[in-house]
Amino acid sequence: MDEHSNRTGVWLVGGRGSVATTVIAGTAALRAGLAGPVGCVTEQPGFPDAGLPRPADLVFGGHDLSCTPLPKRAEQLVESGVLPHGLPAAVHDDLVAADAEIRPAVLPGRGHRQSEAAEAVEADIAAFRERHGLARVVVVNVSSTEPVAEAHPAHASARALRAALADGQDVLPSSSLYAYAALSAGCPYVDFTPSTGMRIPALAELAAAAGLPYAGSDGKTGETLLKATLGPMFASRGLDVRAWSGTNLLGGGDGETLADPAAMASKTTSKQRVLTETLGHPVEGDVHIDNVPSLGDWKTAWDHVAFEGFLGVRMTLQFTWAGCDSALAAPLVLDLARLMARAQERGVRGPVAELAYFFKDPVGAEEHGVMRQYETLRAFAARLGEHR
């Protein structure tokens, strides 16, 4: 096998954001032996035989509105405690190389119609693949959360969507525009955000016709990971959860974005769905998200759970989760890029429900209990590794 035959591109929508910068710097650290694969699910027992591309095989590019170079962005993340001191200098060449492959975001309303924007994105991805001689490219959306998209008649079918775009209409939210361009370029698409992305019938039809896999949505990194773990615990023990309320404090770009009520609505919907699914019924309580700029890339979640036991005895559980979202998300983005690249190689198509473990609101899957999701993921990895 040619040593370059498994080189895989990872095209990051939001390529200069905190998550993307951590992904790129972290992969360079793994490649150089400067860090271990802590938090990487695909480095655990049962996954190395799946035939996934190695971190050393990954080549990064992407789109972003920001002009801040990756080396500078990495230094900013050091100052906020996300990246360790000395890492940006140690992987400087990798950051520069990836930064050279990040193109200005192409959005309608900035001198482009949506059809033209999609063609430009597709061309950027295709040129990236050709330039590096890549076997395949996986497109991952790690950009800011969008407001919930309004339905449009053009979303109903691939034919209607193509006709609307050819007519010069702007009918897609940005995440779906990038998904459309990814499919047109022959690339799997992963939505790590709660944005609309592939959740449009026309795009699902296009993916099926192209024989491409896709996955999403909204990476499960913190509070919801605990909900997906604790919900099944309450259900299996027959304890009656009456209310579950949470408050999330976060800063950085996510905090600023989610200060917009429209963007926050799409986030809270995906965070709450897991409780109804794992408990088997809706419960009282809401998720509140507050922007605290001084927290930067860190976030804190406080949850209060009210439940009843035998003879109606009322009890509570409270927990606090404080973590760095970029450091939690980055290894999962690597996992997803590697798994999706291998899935495409093995001919997997359509929504990859087996990747539900990684998402708050997984497409194609109804199971939300984290341990059942994990066993499904391990079985999927085993299938990917068959007949190697």
Wavefront OBJ file of the C-alpha trace (Angstrom):
o trace
v 0.000 0.000 0.000
v 1.323 3.440 -0.905
v 2.275 5.409 2.234
v 0.105 8.310 1.075
v -2.954 6.250 0.107
v -4.656 6.816 3.459
v -3.913 10.528 3.763
v -7.209 12.092 4.817
v -8.322 15.693 4.707
v -10.310 17.246 7.541
v -12.051 20.401 6.324
v -13.204 22.439 9.310
v -16.023 24.942 8.871
v -14.960 27.443 11.521
v -11.295 26.564 10.977
v -9.804 29.308 13.160
v -12.183 28.920 16.107
v -11.230 27.562 19.521
v -12.315 23.994 18.801
v -10.628 23.864 15.395
v -7.399 25.374 16.716
v -7.325 22.840 19.537
v -7.979 20.016 17.058
v -5.116 21.107 14.799
v -2.627 21.838 17.587
v -3.604 18.655 19.422
v -3.156 16.483 16.345
v 0.271 17.997 15.760
v 1.166 17.246 19.398
v 0.056 13.621 18.957
v 2.042 13.331 15.733
v 5.185 14.663 17.427
v 4.784 12.522 20.544
v 4.298 15.598 22.724
v 0.958 14.401 24.137
v -1.022 11.230 24.626
v -4.475 10.547 23.155
v -6.388 11.379 26.345
v -10.083 11.825 25.527
v -9.794 10.107 22.124
v -12.438 7.383 22.060
v -10.902 5.734 18.995
v -7.633 5.120 20.832
v -9.333 2.890 23.401
v -9.216 -0.928 23.195
v -11.411 -2.293 20.431
v -10.863 0.602 18.020
v -7.273 0.299 16.702
v -8.304 -2.633 14.476
v -11.000 -0.589 12.707
v -8.612 0.546 9.974
v -8.978 4.246 10.772
v -6.553 6.789 9.349
v -3.863 7.652 11.880
v -3.566 11.165 13.321
v -0.344 11.393 11.296
v -2.415 10.807 8.133
v -4.650 13.845 8.699
v -4.288 17.086 6.745
v -6.277 20.150 7.816
v -7.971 22.980 5.978
v -11.214 24.898 6.259
v -13.222 28.087 6.025
v -13.560 30.917 8.528
v -14.627 34.534 8.694
v -11.759 35.287 11.091
v -8.419 36.526 9.771
v -6.482 35.748 12.977
v -3.746 33.260 11.984
v -3.749 29.895 13.732
v -0.383 30.465 15.498
v -1.784 33.664 17.033
v -5.069 31.951 17.887
v -3.133 29.149 19.588
v -1.221 31.688 21.699
v -4.536 33.204 22.773
v -5.709 29.750 23.861
v -2.534 29.360 25.927
v -3.366 32.608 27.712
v -6.860 31.325 28.515
v -5.541 27.991 29.783
v -6.856 25.831 26.932
v -3.485 24.861 25.440
v -0.341 24.130 27.466
v 2.499 26.639 27.516
v 5.068 25.989 24.839
v 2.793 23.943 22.575
v 2.184 26.622 19.905
v 5.944 27.076 19.495
v 6.541 23.325 19.373
v 3.964 22.777 16.626
v 4.384 26.135 14.888
v 5.075 24.644 11.461
v 1.930 22.496 11.616
v -0.170 25.503 12.565
v 1.293 27.572 9.730
v 0.688 24.759 7.223
v -2.951 24.357 8.309
v -3.505 28.114 8.356
v -2.370 28.304 4.738
v -5.258 25.972 3.864
v -7.984 28.036 5.541
v -10.022 30.048 3.073
v -12.275 33.046 3.733
v -15.823 31.946 4.516
v -18.035 32.178 1.459
v -21.493 33.335 2.457
v -24.464 34.592 0.459
v -25.152 38.275 0.902
v -21.435 39.042 0.627
v -21.434 39.398 -3.127
v -22.528 35.808 -3.790
v -25.780 34.058 -4.495
v -26.138 30.747 -2.672
v -25.503 28.728 -5.818
v -22.265 30.658 -6.385
v -21.263 30.328 -2.729
v -21.797 26.566 -2.803
v -19.750 26.239 -5.991
v -16.927 28.278 -4.437
v -16.881 26.113 -1.302
v -16.947 22.950 -3.400
v -14.048 24.250 -5.482
v -12.007 25.063 -2.361
v -12.491 21.546 -1.006
v -11.731 19.881 -4.337
v -8.547 21.941 -4.781
v -7.441 21.038 -1.232
v -7.945 17.341 -1.965
v -6.032 17.564 -5.235
v -3.220 19.690 -3.818
v -2.399 17.159 -1.106
v -3.237 13.967 -2.988
v -5.827 12.989 -0.382
v -7.749 9.743 -0.496
v -10.812 11.545 0.850
v -11.903 14.653 2.739
v -14.320 14.780 5.679
v -16.091 18.111 6.251
v -16.820 18.927 9.904
v -18.879 21.923 11.016
v -17.436 23.412 14.220
v -18.680 26.955 13.593
v -21.004 29.046 15.741
v -24.543 27.842 16.416
v -27.222 29.168 14.062
v -30.805 30.095 14.875
v -33.387 27.431 14.079
v -33.947 27.498 10.310
v -37.364 28.204 8.852
v -38.807 25.518 6.604
v -38.875 26.265 2.883
v -40.622 24.396 0.031
v -37.212 23.946 -1.620
v -36.123 21.757 1.303
v -38.574 19.029 0.360
v -36.584 17.367 -2.414
v -33.252 17.473 -4.201
v -34.991 18.540 -7.392
v -36.769 21.453 -5.689
v -33.554 22.553 -3.979
v -31.512 22.520 -7.158
v -34.225 24.437 -8.994
v -34.375 27.107 -6.283
v -30.607 27.546 -6.222
v -30.458 27.695 -10.033
v -33.135 30.399 -9.866
v -30.902 32.498 -7.627
v -32.915 31.966 -4.461
v -31.266 31.908 -1.013
v -33.045 29.013 0.678
v -30.430 27.333 2.892
v -29.000 28.259 6.291
v -25.196 28.472 6.249
v -24.655 25.046 7.831
v -26.844 23.434 5.170
v -25.102 25.381 2.427
v -21.781 23.907 3.563
v -23.376 20.467 3.787
v -24.653 20.872 0.213
v -21.182 21.888 -0.976
v -19.582 18.975 0.878
v -21.915 16.485 -0.760
v -21.315 18.089 -4.156
v -17.577 17.630 -3.572
v -18.110 13.946 -2.707
v -17.339 14.387 0.998
v -18.911 12.995 4.178
v -20.327 15.727 6.420
v -20.376 15.947 10.215
v -22.330 18.609 12.098
v -20.762 19.077 15.530
v -23.167 21.965 16.180
v -26.959 21.999 16.738
v -27.404 23.939 13.492
v -29.694 22.616 10.770
v -26.921 21.125 8.628
v -28.083 17.880 7.014
v -31.521 17.950 8.647
v -33.232 18.883 5.398
v -34.924 16.158 3.326
v -33.363 17.429 0.101
v -29.853 17.000 1.496
v -30.598 13.520 2.825
v -31.798 12.634 -0.685
v -28.616 14.038 -2.227
v -26.429 12.078 0.230
v -28.279 8.865 -0.619
v -27.885 9.461 -4.345
v -24.167 10.194 -3.931
v -23.627 7.216 -1.602
v -22.157 9.429 1.128
v -22.345 9.084 4.926
v -23.199 11.941 7.256
v -23.515 12.366 11.035
v -24.572 14.856 13.709
v -25.680 16.798 15.513
v -24.351 18.860 18.429
v -21.320 17.307 20.076
v -21.958 15.815 23.500
v -19.118 17.163 25.631
v -20.291 18.198 29.084
v -23.575 18.561 30.918
v -25.520 16.517 28.365
v -22.975 13.702 28.593
v -23.851 13.454 32.285
v -27.575 13.567 31.529
v -27.189 10.731 29.036
v -25.372 8.734 31.712
v -27.515 9.564 34.745
v -30.905 9.420 32.975
v -30.657 5.668 32.298
v -29.471 5.139 35.884
v -32.652 6.684 37.289
v -34.827 4.813 34.777
v -33.224 1.405 35.394
v -33.555 1.781 39.172
v -37.224 2.754 38.879
v -36.643 6.143 40.521
v -39.146 8.781 39.467
v -37.455 11.957 38.223
v -39.909 14.820 38.673
v -37.788 17.814 37.646
v -34.375 18.509 36.158
v -33.150 22.090 35.835
v -29.785 23.347 34.707
v -27.891 26.589 34.424
v -24.951 26.919 32.040
v -22.412 29.722 32.301
v -20.010 30.135 29.411
v -17.961 32.759 27.625
v -15.903 32.927 24.449
v -17.439 32.774 21.008
v -20.092 30.270 22.099
v -21.243 32.481 24.931
v -21.493 35.477 22.645
v -23.382 33.497 19.994
v -25.790 31.924 22.462
v -26.628 35.312 23.949
v -28.875 35.550 20.880
v -32.198 33.958 21.934
v -32.714 32.502 18.443
v -29.364 30.691 18.500
v -29.901 29.602 22.107
v -33.244 28.013 21.191
v -31.576 25.464 18.914
v -29.006 24.628 21.612
v -31.454 24.147 24.481
v -33.700 21.955 22.335
v -30.899 19.477 21.678
v -29.767 19.563 25.330
v -33.242 18.803 26.682
v -34.231 16.038 24.277
v -31.899 13.508 25.898
v -33.856 13.597 29.179
v -37.197 12.801 27.596
v -35.637 9.966 25.623
v -33.659 8.363 28.473
v -36.289 8.788 31.187
v -39.200 7.843 28.949
v -41.239 10.942 29.788
v -40.857 14.738 29.874
v -39.900 16.392 33.152
v -40.293 19.845 34.608
v -37.387 22.233 34.369
v -35.464 24.148 31.736
v -31.892 24.695 30.644
v -30.663 28.253 31.040
v -27.580 29.513 29.204
v -25.890 32.724 30.327
v -23.044 34.509 28.587
v -20.220 35.325 31.038
v -17.424 36.800 28.880
v -14.800 36.573 31.636
v -15.034 32.750 31.531
v -13.496 32.719 28.062
v -13.309 29.158 26.718
v -14.397 27.620 30.016
v -17.909 26.710 31.057
v -19.711 25.749 34.238
v -22.997 23.880 34.502
v -25.031 23.428 37.681
v -27.902 20.940 37.679
v -30.635 20.247 40.226
v -32.512 16.934 39.952
v -35.635 16.256 42.036
v -36.707 12.604 42.217
v -38.857 10.262 44.293
v -37.984 6.850 45.686
v -39.893 4.087 47.474
v -43.057 5.287 49.260
v -42.773 8.668 47.536
v -39.758 9.797 49.560
v -38.466 12.981 47.918
v -34.755 13.296 47.243
v -32.399 15.476 45.179
v -29.175 15.243 43.268
v -27.085 18.292 42.523
v -23.894 18.414 40.512
v -21.521 20.994 39.100
v -19.602 20.432 35.898
v -16.735 22.798 35.105
v -14.673 22.180 32.020
v -12.980 23.499 28.920
v -15.264 22.908 25.972
v -12.507 23.039 23.356
v -10.409 20.433 25.149
v -13.466 18.180 25.520
v -14.602 18.635 21.927
v -11.287 18.399 20.050
v -10.617 14.660 20.533
v -14.215 13.883 19.570
v -13.813 15.838 16.322
v -10.719 13.735 15.594
v -12.650 10.549 16.380
v -15.494 11.545 14.082
v -13.234 12.564 11.201
v -11.367 9.241 11.390
v -14.523 7.138 11.722
v -16.306 8.921 8.882
v -13.309 8.595 6.585
v -13.231 4.855 7.214
v -17.025 4.625 6.871
v -16.842 6.206 3.434
v -14.019 3.837 2.484
v -16.178 0.870 3.507
v -19.175 2.109 1.523
v -21.344 3.280 4.429
v -23.984 5.737 3.253
v -26.741 7.880 4.714
v -27.064 8.878 8.391
v -24.519 6.980 10.491
v -26.706 6.230 13.506
v -23.882 4.234 15.112
v -22.125 7.518 15.902
v -24.945 8.659 18.213
v -22.529 8.293 21.159
v -20.916 11.573 20.134
v -24.056 13.712 19.825
v -26.803 15.302 21.900
v -29.361 15.005 19.096
v -28.132 12.189 16.837
v -29.504 11.843 13.329
v -30.900 8.431 12.496
v -30.884 7.171 16.089
v -33.405 7.060 18.918
v -31.173 5.586 21.642
v -29.795 8.249 24.015
v -28.397 6.132 26.851
v -24.659 6.687 26.694
v -23.515 3.137 27.521
v -25.819 1.542 24.950
v -24.584 4.092 22.439
v -21.007 3.163 23.319
v -21.597 -0.542 22.755
v -23.204 0.257 19.396
v -20.172 2.348 18.476
v -17.758 -0.452 19.409
v -19.726 -2.920 17.284
v -19.633 -0.459 14.386
v -15.869 -0.072 14.710
v -15.512 -3.859 14.651
v -17.508 -4.003 11.403
v -15.320 -1.288 9.872
v -12.280 -3.440 10.630
v -13.615 -6.639 9.084
v -11.768 -8.149 6.080
v -8.895 -5.694 6.301
l 1 2 3 4 5 6 7 8 9 10 11 12 13 14 15 16 17 18 19 20 21 22 23 24 25 26 27 28 29 30 31 32 33 34 35 36 37 38 39 40 41 42 43 44 45 46 47 48 49 50 51 52 53 54 55 56 57 58 59 60 61 62 63 64 65 66 67 68 69 70 71 72 73 74 75 76 77 78 79 80 81 82 83 84 85 86 87 88 89 90 91 92 93 94 95 96 97 98 99 100 101 102 103 104 105 106 107 108 109 110 111 112 113 114 115 116 117 118 119 120 121 122 123 124 125 126 127 128 129 130 131 132 133 134 135 136 137 138 139 140 141 142 143 144 145 146 147 148 149 150 151 152 153 154 155 156 157 158 159 160 161 162 163 164 165 166 167 168 169 170 171 172 173 174 175 176 177 178 179 180 181 182 183 184 185 186 187 188 189 190 191 192 193 194 195 196 197 198 199 200 201 202 203 204 205 206 207 208 209 210 211 212 213 214 215 216 217 218 219 220 221 222 223 224 225 226 227 228 229 230 231 232 233 234 235 236 237 238 239 240 241 242 243 244 245 246 247 248 249 250 251 252 253 254 255 256 257 258 259 260 261 262 263 264 265 266 267 268 269 270 271 272 273 274 275 276 277 278 279 280 281 282 283 284 285 286 287 288 289 290 291 292 293 294 295 296 297 298 299 300 301 302 303 304 305 306 307 308 309 310 311 312 313 314 315 316 317 318 319 320 321 322 323 324 325 326 327 328 329 330 331 332 333 334 335 336 337 338 339 340 341 342 343 344 345 346 347 348 349 350 351 352 353 354 355 356 357 358 359 360 361 362 363 364 365 366 367 368 369 370 371 372 373 374 375 376 377 378 379 380 381 382 383 384 385 386 387 388
